[in-house]
Amino acid sequence: MLAKTYVVHIRGEVARDALEDLDDLDYITTTVVPTETVLRGEVPDQAALLGLLNRIHSLGLEVVEVRRAPEEFVGP
C-alpha cells in the first residue's frame, strides 16, 4: 500500500519547537487571516494519520481541517 499525502490546517502559527516534533512532514506557514499553519506530508496508513493527529492534539494545537491531497498534488 502506497503512502498518501495529507494536508492538515492548524489554527494559528505553530511555534518552531512544536514543528520540530512534527519534523517528518513538510510544513508551510500561511499569513492569510485567520493565520493557519499548513502541514503536508506522506502518511503510510490510517493508524499513522491518527498518531499524527494525536501528536498535534498533545501539543495543544487546534486542527481546523484534514484532507487527503489529490494524487497530482506536488506542492504548495
Distance bins in CASP14 RR format, pairs under 12 A and 6 or more apart:
PFRMAT RR
TARGET T0000
AUTHOR 0000-0000-0000
RMODE 2
METHOD distances of the structure
MODEL  1
1 42 0 0 0 0 0 1 0 0 0 0 0
1 43 0 0 0 0 0 1 0 0 0 0 0
1 44 1 0 0 1 0 0 0 0 0 0 0
1 45 1 0 0 1 0 0 0 0 0 0 0
1 46 0 0 0 0 0 1 0 0 0 0 0
1 47 0 0 0 0 0 1 0 0 0 0 0
1 48 0 0 0 0 0 1 0 0 0 0 0
2 42 0 0 0 0 1 0 0 0 0 0 0
2 43 0 0 0 0 0 1 0 0 0 0 0
2 44 0 0 0 0 1 0 0 0 0 0 0
2 45 0 0 0 0 0 1 0 0 0 0 0
2 71 0 0 0 0 1 0 0 0 0 0 0
3 24 0 0 0 0 0 1 0 0 0 0 0
3 25 0 0 0 0 0 1 0 0 0 0 0
3 41 0 0 0 0 1 0 0 0 0 0 0
3 42 1 1 0 0 0 0 0 0 0 0 0
3 43 1 0 0 1 0 0 0 0 0 0 0
3 44 1 0 1 0 0 0 0 0 0 0 0
3 45 1 0 0 1 0 0 0 0 0 0 0
3 46 0 0 0 0 0 1 0 0 0 0 0
3 48 0 0 0 0 1 0 0 0 0 0 0
3 49 0 0 0 0 0 1 0 0 0 0 0
3 68 0 0 0 0 0 1 0 0 0 0 0
3 69 0 0 0 0 0 1 0 0 0 0 0
3 71 0 0 0 0 0 1 0 0 0 0 0
4 40 0 0 0 0 0 1 0 0 0 0 0
4 41 0 0 0 0 1 0 0 0 0 0 0
4 42 1 0 0 1 0 0 0 0 0 0 0
4 43 1 0 0 1 0 0 0 0 0 0 0
4 44 0 0 0 0 1 0 0 0 0 0 0
4 45 0 0 0 0 1 0 0 0 0 0 0
4 46 0 0 0 0 1 0 0 0 0 0 0
4 48 0 0 0 0 1 0 0 0 0 0 0
4 49 0 0 0 0 1 0 0 0 0 0 0
4 66 0 0 0 0 0 1 0 0 0 0 0
4 67 0 0 0 0 0 1 0 0 0 0 0
4 68 1 0 1 0 0 0 0 0 0 0 0
4 69 1 0 0 1 0 0 0 0 0 0 0
4 70 0 0 0 0 0 1 0 0 0 0 0
4 71 0 0 0 0 1 0 0 0 0 0 0
4 73 0 0 0 0 0 1 0 0 0 0 0
5 25 0 0 0 0 1 0 0 0 0 0 0
5 26 0 0 0 0 1 0 0 0 0 0 0
5 39 0 0 0 0 0 1 0 0 0 0 0
5 40 1 0 0 1 0 0 0 0 0 0 0
5 41 1 0 1 0 0 0 0 0 0 0 0
5 42 1 0 1 0 0 0 0 0 0 0 0
5 43 1 0 0 1 0 0 0 0 0 0 0
5 44 0 0 0 0 0 1 0 0 0 0 0
5 49 0 0 0 0 0 1 0 0 0 0 0
5 66 0 0 0 0 0 1 0 0 0 0 0
5 67 0 0 0 0 1 0 0 0 0 0 0
5 68 1 0 0 1 0 0 0 0 0 0 0
5 69 1 0 1 0 0 0 0 0 0 0 0
5 70 0 0 0 0 1 0 0 0 0 0 0
5 71 0 0 0 0 1 0 0 0 0 0 0
5 72 0 0 0 0 0 1 0 0 0 0 0
5 73 1 0 1 0 0 0 0 0 0 0 0
5 74 0 0 0 0 1 0 0 0 0 0 0
5 75 0 0 0 0 1 0 0 0 0 0 0
5 76 0 0 0 0 0 1 0 0 0 0 0
6 24 0 0 0 0 0 1 0 0 0 0 0
6 25 0 0 0 0 1 0 0 0 0 0 0
6 26 0 0 0 0 0 1 0 0 0 0 0
6 38 0 0 0 0 0 1 0 0 0 0 0
6 39 0 0 0 0 1 0 0 0 0 0 0
6 40 1 0 0 1 0 0 0 0 0 0 0
6 41 1 0 0 1 0 0 0 0 0 0 0
6 42 1 0 0 1 0 0 0 0 0 0 0
6 43 1 0 1 0 0 0 0 0 0 0 0
6 44 0 0 0 0 0 1 0 0 0 0 0
6 45 0 0 0 0 0 1 0 0 0 0 0
6 46 0 0 0 0 0 1 0 0 0 0 0
6 48 0 0 0 0 1 0 0 0 0 0 0
6 49 1 0 0 1 0 0 0 0 0 0 0
6 50 0 0 0 0 0 1 0 0 0 0 0
6 51 0 0 0 0 0 1 0 0 0 0 0
6 52 1 0 0 1 0 0 0 0 0 0 0
6 53 0 0 0 0 1 0 0 0 0 0 0
6 56 0 0 0 0 0 1 0 0 0 0 0
6 63 0 0 0 0 0 1 0 0 0 0 0
6 65 0 0 0 0 0 1 0 0 0 0 0
6 66 1 0 0 1 0 0 0 0 0 0 0
6 67 1 0 0 1 0 0 0 0 0 0 0
6 68 1 0 1 0 0 0 0 0 0 0 0
6 69 1 0 0 1 0 0 0 0 0 0 0
6 70 0 0 0 0 0 1 0 0 0 0 0
6 73 0 0 0 0 1 0 0 0 0 0 0
7 25 0 0 0 0 1 0 0 0 0 0 0
7 26 0 0 0 0 0 1 0 0 0 0 0
7 27 0 0 0 0 0 1 0 0 0 0 0
7 28 0 0 0 0 1 0 0 0 0 0 0
7 30 0 0 0 0 0 1 0 0 0 0 0
7 36 0 0 0 0 0 1 0 0 0 0 0
7 37 0 0 0 0 0 1 0 0 0 0 0
7 38 1 0 0 1 0 0 0 0 0 0 0
7 39 1 0 0 1 0 0 0 0 0 0 0
7 40 1 0 1 0 0 0 0 0 0 0 0
7 41 1 0 0 1 0 0 0 0 0 0 0
7 42 0 0 0 0 0 1 0 0 0 0 0
7 43 0 0 0 0 0 1 0 0 0 0 0
7 49 0 0 0 0 0 1 0 0 0 0 0
7 52 0 0 0 0 0 1 0 0 0 0 0
7 63 0 0 0 0 0 1 0 0 0 0 0
7 64 0 0 0 0 0 1 0 0 0 0 0
7 65 1 0 0 1 0 0 0 0 0 0 0
7 66 1 0 0 1 0 0 0 0 0 0 0
7 67 1 0 1 0 0 0 0 0 0 0 0
7 68 1 0 0 1 0 0 0 0 0 0 0
7 69 1 0 1 0 0 0 0 0 0 0 0
7 70 0 0 0 0 1 0 0 0 0 0 0
7 73 1 0 0 1 0 0 0 0 0 0 0
7 75 0 0 0 0 1 0 0 0 0 0 0
7 76 0 0 0 0 1 0 0 0 0 0 0
8 14 0 0 0 0 0 1 0 0 0 0 0
8 22 0 0 0 0 1 0 0 0 0 0 0
8 25 0 0 0 0 1 0 0 0 0 0 0
8 26 0 0 0 0 0 1 0 0 0 0 0
8 27 0 0 0 0 1 0 0 0 0 0 0
8 28 0 0 0 0 0 1 0 0 0 0 0
8 36 0 0 0 0 1 0 0 0 0 0 0
8 37 0 0 0 0 1 0 0 0 0 0 0
8 38 1 0 0 1 0 0 0 0 0 0 0
8 39 1 0 1 0 0 0 0 0 0 0 0
8 40 1 0 0 1 0 0 0 0 0 0 0
8 41 0 0 0 0 1 0 0 0 0 0 0
8 43 0 0 0 0 1 0 0 0 0 0 0
8 49 0 0 0 0 1 0 0 0 0 0 0
8 51 0 0 0 0 0 1 0 0 0 0 0
8 52 1 0 0 1 0 0 0 0 0 0 0
8 53 1 0 0 1 0 0 0 0 0 0 0
8 55 0 0 0 0 0 1 0 0 0 0 0
8 56 1 0 0 1 0 0 0 0 0 0 0
8 57 0 0 0 0 0 1 0 0 0 0 0
8 61 0 0 0 0 1 0 0 0 0 0 0
8 62 0 0 0 0 0 1 0 0 0 0 0
8 63 1 0 0 1 0 0 0 0 0 0 0
8 64 0 0 0 0 1 0 0 0 0 0 0
8 65 1 0 0 1 0 0 0 0 0 0 0
8 66 1 0 1 0 0 0 0 0 0 0 0
8 67 0 0 0 0 1 0 0 0 0 0 0
8 68 0 0 0 0 0 1 0 0 0 0 0
8 69 0 0 0 0 0 1 0 0 0 0 0
9 27 0 0 0 0 0 1 0 0 0 0 0
9 28 0 0 0 0 0 1 0 0 0 0 0
9 29 0 0 0 0 0 1 0 0 0 0 0
9 30 0 0 0 0 1 0 0 0 0 0 0
9 32 0 0 0 0 0 1 0 0 0 0 0
9 34 0 0 0 0 0 1 0 0 0 0 0
9 35 0 0 0 0 0 1 0 0 0 0 0
9 36 1 0 1 0 0 0 0 0 0 0 0
9 37 1 0 0 1 0 0 0 0 0 0 0
9 38 1 0 1 0 0 0 0 0 0 0 0
9 39 0 0 0 0 1 0 0 0 0 0 0
9 40 0 0 0 0 0 1 0 0 0 0 0
9 56 0 0 0 0 0 1 0 0 0 0 0
9 61 0 0 0 0 0 1 0 0 0 0 0
9 62 0 0 0 0 1 0 0 0 0 0 0
9 63 1 0 0 1 0 0 0 0 0 0 0
9 64 1 0 1 0 0 0 0 0 0 0 0
9 65 1 0 1 0 0 0 0 0 0 0 0
9 66 1 0 0 1 0 0 0 0 0 0 0
9 67 0 0 0 0 1 0 0 0 0 0 0
10 18 0 0 0 0 1 0 0 0 0 0 0
10 19 0 0 0 0 0 1 0 0 0 0 0
10 22 0 0 0 0 1 0 0 0 0 0 0
10 25 0 0 0 0 0 1 0 0 0 0 0
10 27 0 0 0 0 1 0 0 0 0 0 0
10 28 0 0 0 0 0 1 0 0 0 0 0
10 29 0 0 0 0 1 0 0 0 0 0 0
10 30 0 0 0 0 0 1 0 0 0 0 0
10 34 0 0 0 0 0 1 0 0 0 0 0
10 35 0 0 0 0 1 0 0 0 0 0 0
10 36 1 0 0 1 0 0 0 0 0 0 0
10 37 1 0 1 0 0 0 0 0 0 0 0
10 38 1 0 0 1 0 0 0 0 0 0 0
10 39 1 0 0 1 0 0 0 0 0 0 0
10 40 0 0 0 0 0 1 0 0 0 0 0
10 52 0 0 0 0 0 1 0 0 0 0 0
10 53 0 0 0 0 0 1 0 0 0 0 0
10 55 0 0 0 0 0 1 0 0 0 0 0
10 56 1 0 0 1 0 0 0 0 0 0 0
10 57 0 0 0 0 0 1 0 0 0 0 0
10 59 0 0 0 0 1 0 0 0 0 0 0
10 60 0 0 0 0 1 0 0 0 0 0 0
10 61 1 0 1 0 0 0 0 0 0 0 0
10 62 1 0 0 1 0 0 0 0 0 0 0
10 63 1 0 1 0 0 0 0 0 0 0 0
10 64 1 0 0 1 0 0 0 0 0 0 0
10 65 0 0 0 0 1 0 0 0 0 0 0
10 66 0 0 0 0 1 0 0 0 0 0 0
11 30 0 0 0 0 0 1 0 0 0 0 0
11 33 0 0 0 0 0 1 0 0 0 0 0
11 34 1 0 0 1 0 0 0 0 0 0 0
11 35 1 0 0 1 0 0 0 0 0 0 0
11 36 1 0 0 1 0 0 0 0 0 0 0
11 37 0 0 0 0 1 0 0 0 0 0 0
11 38 0 0 0 0 0 1 0 0 0 0 0
11 56 0 0 0 0 0 1 0 0 0 0 0
11 60 0 0 0 0 0 1 0 0 0 0 0
11 61 1 0 0 1 0 0 0 0 0 0 0
11 62 1 0 1 0 0 0 0 0 0 0 0
11 63 1 0 0 1 0 0 0 0 0 0 0
11 64 1 0 1 0 0 0 0 0 0 0 0
11 65 0 0 0 0 1 0 0 0 0 0 0
12 18 0 0 0 0 0 1 0 0 0 0 0
12 29 0 0 0 0 1 0 0 0 0 0 0
12 30 0 0 0 0 1 0 0 0 0 0 0
12 31 0 0 0 0 0 1 0 0 0 0 0
12 32 0 0 0 0 0 1 0 0 0 0 0
12 33 0 0 0 0 0 1 0 0 0 0 0
12 34 1 0 0 1 0 0 0 0 0 0 0
12 35 1 0 1 0 0 0 0 0 0 0 0
12 36 1 0 1 0 0 0 0 0 0 0 0
12 37 1 0 0 1 0 0 0 0 0 0 0
12 38 0 0 0 0 0 1 0 0 0 0 0
12 60 0 0 0 0 0 1 0 0 0 0 0
12 61 0 0 0 0 1 0 0 0 0 0 0
12 62 1 0 0 1 0 0 0 0 0 0 0
12 63 0 0 0 0 0 1 0 0 0 0 0
12 64 0 0 0 0 1 0 0 0 0 0 0
13 19 0 0 0 0 1 0 0 0 0 0 0
13 27 0 0 0 0 0 1 0 0 0 0 0
13 28 0 0 0 0 0 1 0 0 0 0 0
13 29 1 0 1 0 0 0 0 0 0 0 0
13 30 0 0 0 0 1 0 0 0 0 0 0
13 31 0 0 0 0 1 0 0 0 0 0 0
13 32 0 0 0 0 0 1 0 0 0 0 0
13 33 0 0 0 0 0 1 0 0 0 0 0
13 34 0 0 0 0 0 1 0 0 0 0 0
13 35 1 0 1 0 0 0 0 0 0 0 0
13 36 0 0 0 0 1 0 0 0 0 0 0
13 37 1 0 1 0 0 0 0 0 0 0 0
13 38 0 0 0 0 0 1 0 0 0 0 0
13 61 0 0 0 0 0 1 0 0 0 0 0
14 20 0 0 0 0 0 1 0 0 0 0 0
14 21 0 0 0 0 1 0 0 0 0 0 0
14 22 0 0 0 0 1 0 0 0 0 0 0
14 25 0 0 0 0 0 1 0 0 0 0 0
14 27 1 0 0 1 0 0 0 0 0 0 0
14 28 0 0 0 0 0 1 0 0 0 0 0
14 29 1 0 0 1 0 0 0 0 0 0 0
14 30 0 0 0 0 0 1 0 0 0 0 0
14 35 0 0 0 0 1 0 0 0 0 0 0
14 36 0 0 0 0 1 0 0 0 0 0 0
14 37 1 0 1 0 0 0 0 0 0 0 0
14 38 0 0 0 0 1 0 0 0 0 0 0
14 39 0 0 0 0 1 0 0 0 0 0 0
14 55 0 0 0 0 0 1 0 0 0 0 0
14 56 0 0 0 0 1 0 0 0 0 0 0
14 59 1 0 0 1 0 0 0 0 0 0 0
14 60 0 0 0 0 0 1 0 0 0 0 0
14 61 1 0 0 1 0 0 0 0 0 0 0
14 62 0 0 0 0 0 1 0 0 0 0 0
14 63 0 0 0 0 0 1 0 0 0 0 0
14 64 0 0 0 0 0 1 0 0 0 0 0
15 21 0 0 0 0 1 0 0 0 0 0 0
15 22 0 0 0 0 0 1 0 0 0 0 0
15 27 0 0 0 0 0 1 0 0 0 0 0
15 29 0 0 0 0 0 1 0 0 0 0 0
15 37 0 0 0 0 1 0 0 0 0 0 0
15 59 0 0 0 0 1 0 0 0 0 0 0
15 60 0 0 0 0 0 1 0 0 0 0 0
15 61 0 0 0 0 1 0 0 0 0 0 0
16 22 0 0 0 0 0 1 0 0 0 0 0
16 23 0 0 0 0 0 1 0 0 0 0 0
16 27 0 0 0 0 0 1 0 0 0 0 0
16 29 0 0 0 0 0 1 0 0 0 0 0
16 37 0 0 0 0 0 1 0 0 0 0 0
17 23 0 0 0 0 0 1 0 0 0 0 0
17 59 0 0 0 0 1 0 0 0 0 0 0
18 27 0 0 0 0 0 1 0 0 0 0 0
18 29 0 0 0 0 0 1 0 0 0 0 0
18 37 0 0 0 0 1 0 0 0 0 0 0
18 39 0 0 0 0 0 1 0 0 0 0 0
18 55 0 0 0 0 1 0 0 0 0 0 0
18 56 0 0 0 0 1 0 0 0 0 0 0
18 57 0 0 0 0 0 1 0 0 0 0 0
18 58 0 0 0 0 0 1 0 0 0 0 0
18 59 1 0 1 0 0 0 0 0 0 0 0
18 60 0 0 0 0 1 0 0 0 0 0 0
18 61 1 0 0 1 0 0 0 0 0 0 0
19 25 0 0 0 0 1 0 0 0 0 0 0
19 26 0 0 0 0 0 1 0 0 0 0 0
19 27 1 0 1 0 0 0 0 0 0 0 0
19 28 0 0 0 0 0 1 0 0 0 0 0
19 29 0 0 0 0 1 0 0 0 0 0 0
19 37 1 0 0 1 0 0 0 0 0 0 0
19 38 0 0 0 0 0 1 0 0 0 0 0
19 39 0 0 0 0 1 0 0 0 0 0 0
19 55 0 0 0 0 0 1 0 0 0 0 0
19 56 0 0 0 0 0 1 0 0 0 0 0
19 59 0 0 0 0 1 0 0 0 0 0 0
19 61 0 0 0 0 0 1 0 0 0 0 0
20 27 0 0 0 0 0 1 0 0 0 0 0
20 55 0 0 0 0 0 1 0 0 0 0 0
20 59 0 0 0 0 0 1 0 0 0 0 0
21 27 0 0 0 0 0 1 0 0 0 0 0
21 39 0 0 0 0 0 1 0 0 0 0 0
21 52 0 0 0 0 0 1 0 0 0 0 0
21 54 0 0 0 0 0 1 0 0 0 0 0
21 55 1 0 0 1 0 0 0 0 0 0 0
21 56 0 0 0 0 1 0 0 0 0 0 0
21 58 0 0 0 0 1 0 0 0 0 0 0
21 59 1 0 0 1 0 0 0 0 0 0 0
21 60 0 0 0 0 0 1 0 0 0 0 0
21 61 0 0 0 0 0 1 0 0 0 0 0
22 37 0 0 0 0 1 0 0 0 0 0 0
22 38 0 0 0 0 0 1 0 0 0 0 0
22 39 1 0 0 1 0 0 0 0 0 0 0
22 40 0 0 0 0 0 1 0 0 0 0 0
22 41 0 0 0 0 1 0 0 0 0 0 0
22 43 0 0 0 0 0 1 0 0 0 0 0
22 51 0 0 0 0 0 1 0 0 0 0 0
22 52 1 0 0 1 0 0 0 0 0 0 0
22 53 0 0 0 0 0 1 0 0 0 0 0
22 54 0 0 0 0 0 1 0 0 0 0 0
22 55 1 0 0 1 0 0 0 0 0 0 0
22 56 1 0 0 1 0 0 0 0 0 0 0
22 57 0 0 0 0 0 1 0 0 0 0 0
22 58 0 0 0 0 0 1 0 0 0 0 0
22 59 0 0 0 0 1 0 0 0 0 0 0
22 61 0 0 0 0 1 0 0 0 0 0 0
23 39 0 0 0 0 0 1 0 0 0 0 0
23 41 0 0 0 0 0 1 0 0 0 0 0
23 52 0 0 0 0 0 1 0 0 0 0 0
23 55 0 0 0 0 0 1 0 0 0 0 0
24 39 0 0 0 0 1 0 0 0 0 0 0
24 40 0 0 0 0 0 1 0 0 0 0 0
24 41 1 0 0 1 0 0 0 0 0 0 0
24 42 0 0 0 0 1 0 0 0 0 0 0
24 43 0 0 0 0 1 0 0 0 0 0 0
24 44 0 0 0 0 0 1 0 0 0 0 0
24 48 0 0 0 0 1 0 0 0 0 0 0
24 51 0 0 0 0 0 1 0 0 0 0 0
24 52 0 0 0 0 1 0 0 0 0 0 0
24 55 0 0 0 0 1 0 0 0 0 0 0
25 37 0 0 0 0 0 1 0 0 0 0 0
25 38 0 0 0 0 1 0 0 0 0 0 0
25 39 1 0 1 0 0 0 0 0 0 0 0
25 40 1 0 0 1 0 0 0 0 0 0 0
25 41 1 0 1 0 0 0 0 0 0 0 0
25 42 0 0 0 0 1 0 0 0 0 0 0
25 43 0 0 0 0 1 0 0 0 0 0 0
25 48 0 0 0 0 0 1 0 0 0 0 0
25 49 0 0 0 0 0 1 0 0 0 0 0
25 52 1 0 0 1 0 0 0 0 0 0 0
25 55 0 0 0 0 0 1 0 0 0 0 0
25 56 0 0 0 0 0 1 0 0 0 0 0
25 69 0 0 0 0 0 1 0 0 0 0 0
26 37 0 0 0 0 0 1 0 0 0 0 0
26 38 0 0 0 0 1 0 0 0 0 0 0
26 39 1 0 0 1 0 0 0 0 0 0 0
26 40 1 0 1 0 0 0 0 0 0 0 0
26 41 1 0 1 0 0 0 0 0 0 0 0
26 42 0 0 0 0 1 0 0 0 0 0 0
26 69 0 0 0 0 0 1 0 0 0 0 0
26 73 0 0 0 0 0 1 0 0 0 0 0
26 74 0 0 0 0 0 1 0 0 0 0 0
26 75 0 0 0 0 1 0 0 0 0 0 0
26 76 0 0 0 0 1 0 0 0 0 0 0
27 36 0 0 0 0 0 1 0 0 0 0 0
27 37 1 0 0 1 0 0 0 0 0 0 0
27 38 1 0 0 1 0 0 0 0 0 0 0
27 39 1 0 1 0 0 0 0 0 0 0 0
27 40 1 0 0 1 0 0 0 0 0 0 0
27 41 0 0 0 0 1 0 0 0 0 0 0
27 56 0 0 0 0 0 1 0 0 0 0 0
27 75 0 0 0 0 0 1 0 0 0 0 0
27 76 0 0 0 0 1 0 0 0 0 0 0
28 36 0 0 0 0 1 0 0 0 0 0 0
28 37 1 0 0 1 0 0 0 0 0 0 0
28 38 1 0 1 0 0 0 0 0 0 0 0
28 39 0 0 0 0 1 0 0 0 0 0 0
28 40 1 0 0 1 0 0 0 0 0 0 0
28 41 0 0 0 0 0 1 0 0 0 0 0
28 75 0 0 0 0 1 0 0 0 0 0 0
28 76 1 0 1 0 0 0 0 0 0 0 0
29 35 1 0 0 1 0 0 0 0 0 0 0
29 36 0 0 0 0 1 0 0 0 0 0 0
29 37 1 0 1 0 0 0 0 0 0 0 0
29 38 1 0 0 1 0 0 0 0 0 0 0
29 39 0 0 0 0 1 0 0 0 0 0 0
29 40 0 0 0 0 0 1 0 0 0 0 0
29 76 0 0 0 0 0 1 0 0 0 0 0
30 36 1 0 1 0 0 0 0 0 0 0 0
30 37 1 0 0 1 0 0 0 0 0 0 0
30 38 1 0 1 0 0 0 0 0 0 0 0
30 39 0 0 0 0 0 1 0 0 0 0 0
30 40 0 0 0 0 0 1 0 0 0 0 0
30 64 0 0 0 0 0 1 0 0 0 0 0
30 76 0 0 0 0 1 0 0 0 0 0 0
31 37 0 0 0 0 0 1 0 0 0 0 0
31 38 0 0 0 0 0 1 0 0 0 0 0
32 38 0 0 0 0 1 0 0 0 0 0 0
34 62 0 0 0 0 0 1 0 0 0 0 0
34 64 0 0 0 0 1 0 0 0 0 0 0
35 62 0 0 0 0 0 1 0 0 0 0 0
35 64 0 0 0 0 0 1 0 0 0 0 0
36 61 0 0 0 0 0 1 0 0 0 0 0
36 62 0 0 0 0 1 0 0 0 0 0 0
36 63 0 0 0 0 0 1 0 0 0 0 0
36 64 1 0 0 1 0 0 0 0 0 0 0
36 65 0 0 0 0 1 0 0 0 0 0 0
37 56 0 0 0 0 0 1 0 0 0 0 0
37 59 0 0 0 0 0 1 0 0 0 0 0
37 61 0 0 0 0 1 0 0 0 0 0 0
37 62 0 0 0 0 0 1 0 0 0 0 0
37 63 0 0 0 0 0 1 0 0 0 0 0
37 64 0 0 0 0 1 0 0 0 0 0 0
37 65 0 0 0 0 0 1 0 0 0 0 0
38 63 0 0 0 0 0 1 0 0 0 0 0
38 64 0 0 0 0 1 0 0 0 0 0 0
38 65 0 0 0 0 1 0 0 0 0 0 0
38 66 0 0 0 0 0 1 0 0 0 0 0
38 67 0 0 0 0 0 1 0 0 0 0 0
38 69 0 0 0 0 0 1 0 0 0 0 0
38 75 0 0 0 0 0 1 0 0 0 0 0
38 76 1 0 0 1 0 0 0 0 0 0 0
39 49 0 0 0 0 0 1 0 0 0 0 0
39 52 0 0 0 0 1 0 0 0 0 0 0
39 53 0 0 0 0 0 1 0 0 0 0 0
39 55 0 0 0 0 0 1 0 0 0 0 0
39 56 0 0 0 0 1 0 0 0 0 0 0
39 59 0 0 0 0 0 1 0 0 0 0 0
39 61 0 0 0 0 1 0 0 0 0 0 0
39 63 0 0 0 0 1 0 0 0 0 0 0
39 64 0 0 0 0 0 1 0 0 0 0 0
39 65 0 0 0 0 0 1 0 0 0 0 0
39 66 0 0 0 0 1 0 0 0 0 0 0
39 67 0 0 0 0 0 1 0 0 0 0 0
39 69 0 0 0 0 0 1 0 0 0 0 0
39 76 0 0 0 0 0 1 0 0 0 0 0
40 52 0 0 0 0 0 1 0 0 0 0 0
40 66 0 0 0 0 0 1 0 0 0 0 0
40 67 0 0 0 0 0 1 0 0 0 0 0
40 68 0 0 0 0 0 1 0 0 0 0 0
40 69 1 0 0 1 0 0 0 0 0 0 0
40 73 0 0 0 0 1 0 0 0 0 0 0
40 74 0 0 0 0 0 1 0 0 0 0 0
40 75 1 0 0 1 0 0 0 0 0 0 0
40 76 1 0 0 1 0 0 0 0 0 0 0
41 48 0 0 0 0 0 1 0 0 0 0 0
41 49 0 0 0 0 0 1 0 0 0 0 0
41 52 0 0 0 0 1 0 0 0 0 0 0
41 66 0 0 0 0 0 1 0 0 0 0 0
41 67 0 0 0 0 0 1 0 0 0 0 0
41 68 0 0 0 0 0 1 0 0 0 0 0
41 69 0 0 0 0 1 0 0 0 0 0 0
41 73 0 0 0 0 1 0 0 0 0 0 0
41 75 0 0 0 0 0 1 0 0 0 0 0
41 76 0 0 0 0 0 1 0 0 0 0 0
42 48 0 0 0 0 1 0 0 0 0 0 0
42 49 0 0 0 0 0 1 0 0 0 0 0
42 52 0 0 0 0 0 1 0 0 0 0 0
42 68 0 0 0 0 0 1 0 0 0 0 0
42 69 0 0 0 0 1 0 0 0 0 0 0
42 73 0 0 0 0 0 1 0 0 0 0 0
43 49 1 0 1 0 0 0 0 0 0 0 0
43 50 0 0 0 0 1 0 0 0 0 0 0
43 51 0 0 0 0 1 0 0 0 0 0 0
43 52 1 0 0 1 0 0 0 0 0 0 0
43 53 0 0 0 0 1 0 0 0 0 0 0
43 55 0 0 0 0 0 1 0 0 0 0 0
43 66 0 0 0 0 0 1 0 0 0 0 0
43 67 0 0 0 0 0 1 0 0 0 0 0
43 68 0 0 0 0 1 0 0 0 0 0 0
43 69 0 0 0 0 0 1 0 0 0 0 0
44 50 0 0 0 0 0 1 0 0 0 0 0
44 51 0 0 0 0 0 1 0 0 0 0 0
44 52 0 0 0 0 0 1 0 0 0 0 0
45 51 0 0 0 0 0 1 0 0 0 0 0
45 52 0 0 0 0 0 1 0 0 0 0 0
46 52 0 0 0 0 0 1 0 0 0 0 0
46 53 0 0 0 0 0 1 0 0 0 0 0
46 66 0 0 0 0 0 1 0 0 0 0 0
46 68 0 0 0 0 0 1 0 0 0 0 0
47 53 0 0 0 0 0 1 0 0 0 0 0
47 54 0 0 0 0 0 1 0 0 0 0 0
48 54 0 0 0 0 0 1 0 0 0 0 0
48 55 0 0 0 0 0 1 0 0 0 0 0
49 55 0 0 0 0 0 1 0 0 0 0 0
49 56 0 0 0 0 0 1 0 0 0 0 0
49 63 0 0 0 0 0 1 0 0 0 0 0
49 66 1 0 0 1 0 0 0 0 0 0 0
49 67 0 0 0 0 0 1 0 0 0 0 0
49 68 0 0 0 0 1 0 0 0 0 0 0
50 56 0 0 0 0 0 1 0 0 0 0 0
50 57 0 0 0 0 0 1 0 0 0 0 0
50 63 0 0 0 0 0 1 0 0 0 0 0
50 66 0 0 0 0 0 1 0 0 0 0 0
51 57 0 0 0 0 1 0 0 0 0 0 0
51 58 0 0 0 0 1 0 0 0 0 0 0
52 58 0 0 0 0 0 1 0 0 0 0 0
52 59 0 0 0 0 0 1 0 0 0 0 0
52 61 0 0 0 0 0 1 0 0 0 0 0
52 63 0 0 0 0 1 0 0 0 0 0 0
52 66 0 0 0 0 1 0 0 0 0 0 0
53 59 0 0 0 0 0 1 0 0 0 0 0
53 60 0 0 0 0 0 1 0 0 0 0 0
53 61 0 0 0 0 0 1 0 0 0 0 0
53 62 0 0 0 0 0 1 0 0 0 0 0
53 63 1 0 0 1 0 0 0 0 0 0 0
53 65 0 0 0 0 0 1 0 0 0 0 0
53 66 1 0 0 1 0 0 0 0 0 0 0
54 60 0 0 0 0 0 1 0 0 0 0 0
54 61 0 0 0 0 0 1 0 0 0 0 0
54 63 0 0 0 0 0 1 0 0 0 0 0
55 61 0 0 0 0 1 0 0 0 0 0 0
55 63 0 0 0 0 0 1 0 0 0 0 0
56 62 0 0 0 0 1 0 0 0 0 0 0
56 63 1 0 1 0 0 0 0 0 0 0 0
56 64 0 0 0 0 0 1 0 0 0 0 0
56 66 0 0 0 0 1 0 0 0 0 0 0
57 63 1 0 0 1 0 0 0 0 0 0 0
57 66 0 0 0 0 0 1 0 0 0 0 0
67 73 0 0 0 0 1 0 0 0 0 0 0
69 75 0 0 0 0 1 0 0 0 0 0 0
69 76 0 0 0 0 0 1 0 0 0 0 0
END
